[in-house]
Amino acid sequence: AFFSMVRACRRRPIRDWRQAPIARVLQTPDEFHHLEFLSVMAAVRAGLARRGLKAFDAFKAFDTDKDGLLSCGELWGGLEWLGLSLSPDDIYAVVRYVDQTGDGRIRFADFASTFGVPDNDESEGGGLTV
């Protein structure tokens, strides 16, 4: 009751927290789901690095219909080629994460910002840079 009264005094309109962007985090049953997703993303980056592919080369190789966009099927095929066997749910989660426009297709800029592997020339000595 007290909390509701305090919220009623605010100048901003009262929104239900379930409608806020933070709702995805607050409704996750545990943190292991997020950890699994991060490991999938790291595995994709490692697969690209293992093959020696830059983001542009990987995107071009994955884009089989050459329309400049990656569909779920094209991404799945590319990741299979990298040696990653992901479930359809994992593929959809990756596409939802990478796709900034929400149309279900990945543009190169989104792909590069998510999976871009830094050049070895940029980090002198080949180690981690801080």
Secondary structure by P-SEA (a helix, b strand, c coil): caaaaaaaacccccccccccccccccccccaaaaaaaaaaaaaaaaaaaaacccaaaaaaaacccccccccaaaaaaaaaaacccccaaaaaaaaaaacccccccccaaaaaaacccccccccccccccc
